[in-house]
């Protein structure tokens, strides 16, 4: 579970090594109301990537589809052991209760997916994988490609429009996500971390000032943390992660996130958007998430809905229990979005 909480960035990510067992020997997912098939896509780099496609049982005609865009950390979106954490619970319940088809993808180097090991892979390669998986939606004859929802979890919520590009979308869901620059996100994240660690207000302010310079060199100027420390030895005490990366991903991954202009991305979105945030989320702040709704509504008033769930953490739990009310909230919103189009 910790690895998926780290999906946004504040915990140590667990790198999953591709399994060596045969496909027949692997434990697989099972659903009460949906059938699952295992497929492949190939990204522009030639990596063969595993996809997970579900369809409702007793299917009649074409159905809408939910395309999931995963988190940051290096673990699978496959949950063969059931509801083991909040991210998996959300996906599994939407698969079983929506009556829609769904598509997921394991990023390069995760699970059965080929490619550069996830802890060495940059964001661009991951994005190209999601784009290839999204393009594959059109090949399934039971999917209505005029009714596609893109549901991004954690890091994936901020970049949903990048994945779908110019394809027709019925709506976007951004859950526990971000809509500002990665630099802003990380400075706020450091402030929360330092405060939680019991630092005094004076110590926190001094550290955030130092981090503002550190992250400028790292995220904007393109240096690795190790290079910064070699050039500025006085900053050594600041850094708590690897010299060539952070939270289980390489420095280039975050530098590419920083280069994104999410303001420009989301201001072009013209379809309904549901933004979900938990008031107890210590990884993605309220400002991180609400930025998406503010951007969309600034151009198309009332098009985005922002929901801040009292007491909910980054992993969709309240008091260590999955917040079950999220499922009807999302299902009702999707029905409203489809109804508004008719």
C-alpha positions in Angstrom: 0.0 0.0 0.0 2.8 2.4 0.8 4.1 2.3 -2.7 0.8 3.4 -4.1 0.5 6.2 -1.6 3.9 7.3 -2.8 2.3 7.5 -6.2 2.1 11.2 -5.8 5.6 11.5 -4.5 6.0 11.8 -0.8 6.8 8.2 0.3 9.4 5.8 -0.8 8.2 3.9 -3.9 8.6 0.2 -4.2 10.0 -1.0 -7.5 8.3 -4.1 -8.8 10.6 -6.4 -10.7 8.9 -8.1 -13.7 7.8 -11.5 -12.7 9.5 -14.6 -14.2 6.6 -16.9 -13.8 4.7 -17.8 -17.0 1.5 -16.1 -17.8 -0.5 -19.2 -17.0 1.0 -19.5 -13.5 0.4 -15.9 -12.4 -2.5 -15.1 -10.1 -5.1 -13.2 -11.9 -8.0 -10.8 -11.1 -11.6 -12.0 -10.8 -14.7 -9.8 -10.7 -18.3 -10.6 -9.8 -19.8 -8.6 -12.6 -17.1 -8.2 -15.2 -14.9 -10.4 -17.4 -11.2 -9.5 -17.8 -8.9 -10.1 -20.7 -5.1 -9.5 -20.9 -3.8 -7.8 -23.9 -0.7 -5.9 -25.2 0.2 -2.6 -26.8 3.5 -1.4 -28.2 4.7 2.1 -27.6 6.8 4.2 -30.0 10.0 2.9 -28.4 9.1 -0.7 -29.2 8.2 -1.7 -25.6 5.5 -4.4 -25.3 3.2 -3.2 -22.5 0.5 -5.2 -20.6 -3.0 -4.0 -20.7 -6.0 -5.1 -18.6 -9.4 -4.8 -20.3 -12.7 -5.5 -18.6 -16.2 -5.8 -20.0 -19.5 -6.2 -18.1 -20.9 -9.7 -18.0 -24.1 -10.3 -20.0 -23.0 -7.5 -22.2 -25.5 -6.2 -24.8 -24.3 -3.6 -27.3 -21.6 -1.1 -26.9 -20.9 0.4 -23.4 -18.9 3.4 -22.1 -15.3 2.9 -21.0 -13.2 4.2 -18.1 -9.5 4.5 -19.0 -7.4 4.6 -15.9 -4.1 6.6 -15.8 -2.0 5.4 -12.9 0.1 6.9 -10.2 3.8 7.7 -9.9 5.3 4.7 -8.1 6.6 1.6 -9.7 4.0 -1.0 -8.9 1.3 -2.7 -10.9 -2.3 -1.6 -11.5 -3.3 -5.3 -11.4 -4.9 -6.4 -8.1 -5.0 -10.1 -8.2 -5.3 -10.3 -4.4 -8.3 -8.1 -4.2 -8.8 -4.8 -2.3 -5.4 -4.4 -0.8 -5.3 -0.6 -0.8 -7.4 2.4 -1.6 -6.3 2.8 -5.2 -7.0 -0.8 -6.0 -10.3 -0.7 -4.2 -11.5 2.3 -6.2 -10.6 0.7 -9.5 -12.0 -2.7 -8.6 -15.3 -1.3 -7.4 -15.7 0.9 -10.4 -15.0 -2.1 -12.6 -17.6 -4.2 -10.8 -20.3 -1.6 -10.2 -20.2 0.8 -13.2 -21.5 -1.5 -16.0 -18.8 0.1 -18.1 -15.8 -1.4 -19.8 -12.4 -0.4 -18.4 -8.8 -0.3 -19.6 -5.6 -0.1 -17.5 -1.9 -0.4 -18.4 1.2 -1.4 -16.5 3.8 1.2 -17.3 7.2 0.2 -18.9 9.3 -2.0 -16.6 6.4 -2.9 -14.3 4.7 -6.3 -14.0 4.8 -8.0 -17.4 5.4 -4.8 -19.3 8.8 -4.6 -21.1 11.0 -1.6 -21.3 13.5 0.4 -19.2 13.2 -0.6 -15.5 10.6 1.7 -14.0 13.1 3.2 -11.5 15.3 4.3 -14.4 12.5 5.3 -16.9 11.6 8.9 -17.7 8.1 10.3 -17.8 8.0 10.7 -21.6 8.4 7.0 -22.1 5.6 6.4 -19.6 3.3 8.9 -21.3 3.9 7.3 -24.7 2.8 4.0 -23.2 -0.4 5.4 -21.9 -1.1 7.0 -25.3 -0.6 3.7 -27.0 -2.9 2.0 -24.6 -5.5 4.7 -25.1 -5.3 4.3 -28.8 -6.0 0.6 -28.4 -9.5 1.3 -27.0 -10.9 1.7 -30.5 -10.2 -1.9 -31.4 -12.7 -3.4 -29.0 -16.1 -3.7 -30.6 -17.9 -3.6 -27.3 -16.6 -0.1 -26.4 -18.5 3.0 -27.4 -15.6 5.3 -28.3 -17.9 8.3 -28.1 -18.3 7.7 -24.4 -14.8 7.5 -22.9 -14.0 8.7 -19.4 -10.4 9.3 -18.4 -9.8 8.6 -14.7 -6.4 9.7 -13.4 -5.2 8.7 -10.0 -2.6 10.8 -8.1 0.1 11.9 -10.6 -2.1 10.5 -13.4 -4.9 12.8 -12.7 -3.0 15.9 -13.6 -2.0 14.6 -17.1 -5.2 13.0 -18.3 -5.6 15.3 -21.3 -2.1 14.5 -22.4 -3.0 10.8 -22.6 -6.2 11.3 -24.6 -4.8 14.1 -26.8 -7.4 15.1 -29.3 -9.7 12.1 -29.0 -13.3 12.6 -28.1 -13.8 12.4 -24.3 -17.0 12.3 -22.3 -15.3 13.6 -19.1 -12.1 13.6 -16.9 -11.7 12.5 -13.3 -8.7 13.7 -11.4 -8.5 12.1 -8.0 -5.8 13.0 -5.3 -4.0 14.9 -8.1 -2.2 18.1 -9.1 -2.7 21.0 -11.5 0.2 23.4 -10.7 3.9 23.2 -11.5 5.9 20.3 -9.9 8.2 23.0 -8.4 5.2 24.5 -6.5 4.0 21.1 -5.5 7.3 20.0 -4.1 7.9 23.2 -2.1 4.5 22.8 -0.4 5.2 19.1 0.1 8.5 19.9 1.8 6.8 22.3 4.1 4.2 19.7 5.1 6.9 17.1 5.6 9.1 19.3 7.8 6.1 20.4 9.9 5.0 16.8 10.4 8.6 16.0 11.4 8.2 18.4 14.3 10.5 21.2 13.0 9.8 24.7 14.5 8.2 27.3 12.3 11.6 29.1 12.0 13.4 25.9 11.0 10.6 25.2 8.4 10.9 28.6 6.9 14.7 28.4 6.6 14.5 25.0 5.1 11.9 26.0 2.5 14.0 28.9 1.5 16.9 26.6 0.9 14.7 24.1 -0.9 13.4 26.8 -3.2 17.0 27.2 -4.5 17.7 23.4 -4.5 14.5 22.6 -6.5 15.3 25.4 -9.0 18.6 23.8 -9.8 17.1 20.3 -9.8 13.7 20.7 -11.5 14.2 23.8 -13.7 18.0 24.0 -14.4 18.1 20.2 -15.0 20.8 19.1 -12.4 20.6 15.9 -10.4 20.5 16.2 -6.6 24.0 14.7 -6.5 25.4 17.3 -8.9 23.8 20.1 -6.8 25.4 18.7 -3.6 28.8 18.4 -5.2 28.6 22.0 -6.3 27.0 23.2 -3.1 28.2 21.0 -0.2 26.3 23.1 2.3 23.1 21.7 0.9 24.0 18.1 1.7 22.0 18.1 4.9 18.9 19.1 3.0 18.7 16.0 0.8 17.2 12.8 2.0 16.9 10.7 -1.2 19.1 9.3 -3.9 21.8 11.4 -5.7 20.3 10.6 -9.1 16.6 10.7 -8.4 13.7 10.8 -5.9 10.9 8.5 -4.6 12.1 5.7 -6.8 12.2 7.6 -10.1 15.1 9.3 -11.9 15.6 13.0 -11.8 14.7 13.3 -15.5 11.2 12.0 -14.6 10.5 15.1 -12.4 12.3 17.5 -14.7 9.9 16.4 -17.4 6.9 16.9 -15.1 8.1 20.3 -14.3 8.4 21.2 -18.0 4.6 20.5 -18.4 2.3 23.4 -18.6 -0.8 22.1 -16.9 -2.5 25.5 -17.0 -2.4 25.4 -20.8 -3.4 21.7 -20.8 -6.5 22.1 -18.7 -7.7 25.4 -20.1 -8.3 23.6 -23.4 -10.6 21.0 -21.8 -14.2 21.6 -22.8 -15.9 18.5 -21.3 -17.0 17.9 -17.7 -14.3 17.4 -15.1 -14.6 15.9 -11.6 -11.8 16.7 -9.2 -11.6 14.7 -5.9 -9.4 15.6 -3.0 -9.2 14.5 0.6 -8.8 17.1 3.4 -6.3 14.9 5.1 -4.2 14.3 2.0 -0.6 15.2 3.0 0.8 14.4 -0.4 -1.3 16.4 -2.8 -2.6 19.6 -1.2 -6.0 21.2 -1.7 -4.3 23.8 -3.8 -2.7 21.1 -6.0 -6.0 19.6 -6.8 -8.3 22.6 -6.8 -6.1 24.2 -9.4 -7.5 21.8 -12.1 -11.1 22.9 -11.3 -10.2 26.5 -11.1 -8.4 26.4 -14.5 -11.3 24.6 -16.3 -14.0 26.8 -14.7 -12.0 29.9 -15.5 -12.6 29.2 -19.2 -15.8 27.2 -19.0 -17.8 28.3 -16.0 -19.4 25.4 -14.1 -17.8 22.7 -16.3 -15.6 21.3 -13.4 -16.8 20.1 -10.0 -14.4 20.1 -7.0 -15.1 17.7 -4.1 -13.1 17.9 -0.9 -13.8 14.9 1.3 -13.5 15.6 5.0 -10.9 13.4 6.7 -9.9 11.5 3.5 -6.2 10.8 2.9 -4.3 10.5 -0.4 -5.3 6.8 -0.7 -9.1 7.5 -0.5 -9.3 6.2 3.1 -11.0 7.8 6.1 -9.7 6.4 9.5 -7.9 3.7 7.6 -11.1 2.6 5.8 -11.9 3.1 2.1 -14.3 5.9 1.6 -17.1 3.9 0.0 -19.1 7.0 -0.9 -16.7 7.8 -3.6 -18.1 5.1 -5.9 -21.7 6.4 -6.1 -20.3 9.9 -6.3 -18.2 9.0 -9.4 -21.0 6.8 -11.0 -23.6 9.5 -10.6 -21.3 12.1 -12.0 -20.5 10.0 -15.1 -24.3 9.4 -15.7 -24.9 13.2 -15.4 -22.0 13.9 -17.8 -23.4 11.4 -20.4 -27.0 12.7 -19.9 -25.8 16.3 -20.5 -24.4 15.3 -23.9 -27.7 13.9 -25.1 
